[in-house]
């Protein structure tokens, strides 16, 4: 009986070594380990921050529910729907400064037209290729990936820049834990005077 347990242990250890041996390069160095899943406490805090900061109010398309417009949580944090085409935005006037699409994911104002980003970890259309450092830099600088174009209204980047690095890391951990959803959000549209 003891020999059977020893055989099972040796077999289990041998099988556990196979994946490690597959990452060995001819240089003798181990390949970079796969990313370690986020600590559940940090991921859960990120989910809490998403809820209390209202991220779903712009990054989740709206639908009409029993009490009126509400985020469609079956499309949580997927951004402006790629298949939702809009007519040209109306210009502000008569006391209006900006307007929003029925989905509450596209906004028109003096900055042009902005579309809420896909925050799921889809590598082609969301945050799947982003690093934690890029996400922190974006929140702190108000620039795409921390160095690109300015993040446009109504994204409250002035407020987000005041979050602690740990809060931003927790947000990123939560967003990276979501199921990736392929949804290519349109690029921002410059205001008419810039387009000329």
C-alpha positions in Angstrom: 0.0 0.0 0.0 2.8 2.5 0.9 4.5 1.6 -2.4 1.3 2.6 -4.3 1.3 6.0 -2.6 5.0 6.5 -3.4 4.4 5.6 -7.0 1.4 8.0 -7.2 3.6 10.8 -5.6 6.5 10.2 -8.0 4.1 10.2 -11.0 2.4 13.4 -9.8 5.7 15.2 -9.3 6.9 14.0 -12.7 3.8 15.3 -14.4 4.1 18.6 -12.6 7.6 19.0 -14.0 6.5 18.6 -17.6 5.0 22.2 -18.0 8.1 23.7 -16.4 10.3 21.8 -18.8 8.4 23.1 -21.7 9.2 26.7 -20.7 13.0 26.0 -20.7 14.9 27.8 -23.4 18.1 26.7 -25.0 19.8 29.5 -23.1 19.0 27.6 -19.9 16.8 30.4 -18.6 13.2 29.9 -17.6 10.5 31.7 -19.6 8.7 34.4 -17.8 6.0 32.9 -15.6 2.3 33.4 -16.6 0.7 36.3 -14.9 -0.5 35.4 -11.4 -4.2 35.9 -10.9 -5.1 39.0 -8.9 -5.6 38.6 -5.1 -9.4 38.1 -4.7 -9.5 40.9 -2.0 -8.0 43.4 -4.5 -10.2 42.2 -7.3 -13.3 42.5 -5.1 -12.2 46.0 -4.0 -11.9 46.9 -7.7 -15.5 45.7 -8.3 -16.6 47.8 -5.4 -14.9 50.9 -6.8 -16.4 50.3 -10.2 -19.9 50.2 -8.6 -19.5 53.3 -6.3 -17.7 55.4 -9.0 -20.4 54.8 -11.5 -18.2 53.3 -14.3 -21.2 51.4 -15.6 -23.1 54.7 -16.2 -21.0 55.4 -19.2 -19.1 52.2 -20.1 -22.2 50.0 -20.1 -24.8 50.6 -22.8 -28.2 51.6 -21.5 -31.5 49.8 -22.1 -35.0 50.7 -21.0 -35.9 48.8 -17.9 -39.1 48.7 -15.7 -38.0 51.9 -14.0 -36.7 53.7 -17.1 -33.2 53.8 -18.6 -30.6 51.6 -16.8 -27.3 50.0 -17.6 -27.7 46.7 -19.6 -25.5 44.5 -17.3 -25.5 41.7 -19.9 -23.1 44.1 -21.8 -21.3 45.4 -18.6 -18.3 47.7 -19.3 -18.2 46.8 -23.0 -18.3 50.5 -24.1 -20.2 52.1 -26.9 -21.7 49.3 -29.1 -19.8 49.1 -32.4 -23.1 48.3 -34.2 -25.0 51.4 -32.8 -24.6 54.0 -35.5 -25.4 57.6 -34.7 -26.5 60.5 -36.9 -24.3 63.6 -36.7 -24.4 65.1 -33.3 -26.5 68.2 -32.8 -24.6 71.4 -31.9 -25.0 72.9 -28.5 -27.1 75.9 -28.0 -30.1 77.3 -26.2 -28.4 76.6 -22.9 -27.2 73.0 -23.8 -23.5 72.4 -23.6 -23.4 68.7 -24.4 -25.7 65.8 -25.4 -25.6 62.0 -24.9 -26.7 59.1 -27.1 -29.6 56.9 -26.0 -27.1 54.2 -25.0 -25.3 56.8 -22.7 -22.0 55.6 -24.2 -21.5 58.5 -26.8 -21.3 62.2 -25.9 -21.1 65.3 -28.1 -19.9 68.7 -27.0 -17.3 71.3 -27.7 -14.6 68.6 -27.6 -16.3 66.7 -30.6 -17.8 63.3 -30.0 -16.4 60.8 -27.5 -17.3 57.2 -27.1 -17.0 55.2 -23.9 -14.2 52.6 -24.1 -14.5 48.8 -23.9 -13.0 48.1 -20.4 -13.1 44.3 -20.8 -9.8 42.5 -21.3 -10.3 41.7 -25.0 -6.8 42.0 -26.5 -7.9 43.6 -29.8 -10.7 45.9 -28.7 -10.4 46.3 -24.9 -7.8 46.5 -22.2 -6.3 43.0 -22.9 -2.9 44.3 -24.0 -2.7 47.0 -21.4 -0.3 46.7 -18.5 -1.1 47.8 -15.0 1.5 50.6 -15.4 -0.4 51.9 -18.6 -3.6 51.9 -16.7 -2.2 53.8 -13.7 -0.6 56.3 -16.1 -3.9 56.8 -17.9 -5.7 57.5 -14.7 -3.0 59.8 -13.4 -2.4 61.8 -16.6 -5.8 61.8 -18.3 -4.0 60.5 -21.5 -4.7 57.3 -23.4 -2.2 54.7 -22.1 -0.6 57.5 -20.1 1.0 59.2 -23.2 -1.4 59.3 -26.1 -4.4 61.5 -26.9 -6.3 63.3 -24.1 -9.1 61.4 -22.5 -12.3 63.2 -23.4 -15.4 64.3 -21.4 -17.4 63.1 -19.6 -14.6 60.8 -18.3 -13.8 62.3 -14.8 -10.1 62.1 -15.2 -9.5 65.0 -12.8 -11.1 62.9 -10.1 -9.5 59.7 -11.1 -6.1 61.2 -10.9 -6.6 61.6 -7.2 -7.1 57.8 -6.6 -4.3 56.1 -4.9 -2.1 53.8 -7.0 -3.5 50.8 -5.0 -7.1 51.9 -5.8 -6.1 52.0 -9.5 -4.4 48.6 -9.3 -7.5 47.2 -7.7 -9.7 48.6 -10.5 -7.4 47.1 -13.1 -7.4 43.7 -11.3 -11.2 43.7 -11.5 -11.4 44.8 -15.1 -8.8 42.1 -16.1 -10.9 39.4 -14.3 -14.0 40.1 -16.6 -14.8 37.9 -19.6 -13.2 39.6 -22.7 -15.9 41.0 -25.1 -15.0 41.9 -28.7 -16.5 45.3 -29.3 -14.5 47.8 -31.3 -15.6 51.3 -30.1 -15.3 54.1 -32.7 -12.5 56.6 -32.4 -13.3 60.1 -31.1 -14.6 62.6 -33.6 -13.0 66.1 -33.6 -15.2 69.1 -33.3 -16.3 70.6 -36.6 -14.0 73.6 -36.5 -11.0 71.1 -36.2 -12.3 69.0 -39.1 -12.1 71.9 -41.6 
